[in-house]
């Protein structure tokens, strides 16, 4: 993965988010698999209107707030095989083609290929892995917090397997 290509894709995503009127709260382009943008939670409905065909965010609320995020995964890189105790997630591919594995157990399921506009819902506790295929993949994600008194965060990741030893 060239640094130039990574910088270019992150700059393009940042420009797109700015043009769409989103407030980026956090940007992390240091992950070995790519990185992410965390957006203002107050913009969850605008995010759903833009990336999830106007999905009503009220229908997504399980136990509190919703957190919009953009994931950027590099070609031939994989996020950890993971699950969460305090969130469910809904993903929709924005650009590129990605692979996603899911399973109810610690054994990885078969890889399924997703392209732009394809969507997947991940339940709390469901194991999952996002995989970059031939090109950069950009995925819109909404965290559905399941515990209003203890919202999910980056520490709510249980890694079953990780290519990067985290």
Residue pairs with C-beta under 8 A, 6 or more apart in sequence:
1 74
1 75
1 77
5 136
6 29
6 34
6 74
7 29
9 72
9 136
9 138
10 27
10 29
10 35
10 72
13 37
13 70
13 72
13 138
14 24
14 27
14 37
17 24
17 37
17 39
17 70
18 24
20 50
21 43
21 46
22 39
22 40
22 43
22 46
22 47
22 68
23 39
23 40
23 43
24 37
24 38
24 39
25 38
25 39
25 40
26 36
26 37
26 38
27 35
27 36
27 37
27 38
28 35
28 36
28 37
29 35
29 72
32 77
32 163
32 164
33 73
33 74
33 77
33 78
33 79
33 132
33 163
33 164
34 71
34 72
34 73
34 74
34 77
34 132
34 136
35 72
36 69
36 70
36 71
36 72
37 69
37 70
37 72
38 67
38 68
38 69
39 47
39 68
39 69
39 70
40 68
41 65
41 66
41 67
41 68
43 68
44 57
44 65
44 66
44 67
44 68
44 142
45 56
45 57
47 68
47 140
47 142
48 54
48 55
48 56
48 57
48 60
48 68
48 142
51 92
51 94
51 140
52 90
52 92
52 119
52 140
52 142
53 117
57 66
57 142
60 66
60 90
60 142
60 144
61 144
62 88
62 124
62 144
62 145
62 146
63 144
63 145
63 146
63 147
63 148
64 145
64 146
64 147
64 148
64 151
65 145
65 148
65 151
66 142
66 143
66 144
66 145
67 142
67 143
67 145
67 151
67 152
68 140
68 141
68 142
68 143
69 140
69 141
69 142
69 143
70 94
70 138
70 139
70 140
70 141
71 79
71 91
71 130
71 137
71 138
71 139
71 141
72 136
72 137
72 138
72 139
73 79
73 98
73 130
73 131
73 132
73 136
73 137
73 139
74 132
74 136
75 132
75 133
75 134
75 135
75 136
76 132
76 133
76 134
77 131
77 132
77 163
78 129
78 130
78 131
78 132
78 163
79 129
79 130
79 131
80 129
80 157
80 159
80 160
80 161
80 162
80 163
80 164
80 166
81 101
81 106
81 108
81 127
81 128
81 129
81 159
81 160
81 161
81 162
82 127
82 128
82 129
82 157
82 158
82 159
82 160
82 162
83 125
83 126
83 127
83 128
83 158
83 160
84 124
84 125
84 152
84 156
84 157
84 158
85 124
85 125
85 152
85 156
85 158
86 124
86 145
86 146
86 147
86 150
86 151
86 152
86 156
87 124
87 143
87 144
87 145
87 146
87 152
87 156
88 121
88 122
88 123
88 124
88 126
88 143
88 144
88 146
89 121
89 122
89 128
89 141
89 142
89 143
89 144
90 119
90 120
90 121
90 122
90 141
90 142
90 144
91 100
91 119
91 120
91 121
91 122
91 130
91 139
91 140
91 141
92 117
92 118
92 119
92 139
92 140
93 114
93 115
93 116
93 117
93 118
93 119
93 137
93 138
93 139
93 140
94 116
94 138
94 139
94 140
95 116
95 136
95 137
95 138
96 115
96 116
96 132
96 133
96 135
96 136
96 137
96 138
97 113
97 114
97 115
97 133
97 134
97 135
97 137
98 113
98 114
98 130
98 131
98 132
98 133
98 137
98 139
99 111
99 112
99 113
99 114
99 130
99 131
99 132
99 133
100 111
100 112
100 114
100 120
100 128
100 129
100 130
100 131
101 108
101 109
101 110
101 111
101 112
101 127
101 128
101 129
101 131
102 109
102 112
102 120
102 122
102 126
102 127
102 128
102 129
103 109
103 126
103 127
103 128
104 126
104 127
105 127
106 127
106 160
108 127
108 129
108 161
109 127
111 131
113 133
114 120
122 128
124 146
127 160
130 137
130 139
143 152
145 151
145 152
146 152
159 166
